[in-house]
Amino acid sequence: LYTGDRSYASRYYPNLLKVLDTWYPSVTDSAGLLSKGLNNTGGYGDYAFLDRTGRITYYNANYVQALNDAARMARWLGHEADAQRWEARAGAVKDAVNAHLWDADAGAYLDSATGPVRHAQDGNSIAITAGIADAERAASALAHLDATTRRPYGNAFMDNDTIFGDASQRVYAFTSYPEIVARFESGRAESAVDQIRRTYGWMDSHDPGITNWEGIGPGGSLYEGAYTSMAHGWSTGVLPALTHQLLGARPTSPGYATWEVRPQPAGVSWAQGQLPTPHGPLQVSWETAHTAFDVTVHVPGGTHGALTFPMDAREVTVRAGRRVLWDGRRHSDRTVQVSDHQVTVSGLGAGTHTFTALRRK
């Protein structure tokens, strides 16, 4: 997606086939869900050596994501039959997750269908980012996490302590990343920024003050005492979240051949960033105030993309210099569209483009 390296994708495509069409079916149960314990998989404890068994939402949500990502890659490489097969399986796994792992009483996805009832940050968040949860379930799951996992130093990765003592007091920045993205992607940008401020603000205001911790324990302590890594790559998910969601810039096809800029300010007054692409940097900067939103996009040659404004189209006038692109009722040409009350300007090619959205009185 970031490099457009077709030869790399082609070289490893047989491995992808083997993983998705041989390995995963060997650990799939009669409901179509991955089940930890099948085919001698009971011993390994995933990213935090957690004692989870059976149908686990986290694994199955990642499986849906993997199938859909692989389908897009397959289609890019010309393997249409593979793409269709994986998309169909992703749909089936999605339905099975909603049928077997949704806890209607809690309004959230179960961590596992086996053992004590608990609800995890990883499974609920990735169920949203992978498109398993519809809008109603996404809102409910995030509300459950708000009610049960919110801490002054972030959001805990479990809503109770049935998996081990103090689990409901531990914050993993690693699994906080998909929750932050889930909040942005489900229209809750303010809560995403609040979670960033609590999690990374805690790290920033405590020793050593310049690095991202592996984890935060009860009361904001080092979660593994002296064994805690205080500079951990797994905790840097805030960077793509700030880049792709808050700044709003991300690729929409391999190698940034196409891209989008969809800012979500969430109370932040300005942002600027530069994304490395095979064609040169894609540069974005924006500044927002009560009455105006100003944005500049510098586009590298060989790419084109679209900009979506974060303001209600019914309340703003959009200009490019002196030219009015949208006056609240009419757009200037076919490159300007309005959908879900948001103005999008498409077909932005090489060069620098500056726009202003003015709130009408």
PyMOL commands that set and color helices and strands:
alter all, ss='L'
color gray80, all
select helices_A, chain A and resi 6-26+38-40+57-77+80-100+121-129+135-149+167-169+173-185+189-204+218-220+225-227+233-235+238-247+254-256+313-315
alter helices_A, ss='H'
color red, helices_A
select strands_A, chain A and resi 35-36+54-55+102-103+108-109+150-151+154-155+249-251+258-261+270-275+282-288+292-299+304-308+316-320+323-326+336-339+342-348+351-359
alter strands_A, ss='S'
color yellow, strands_A
deselect
rebuild
show_as cartoon
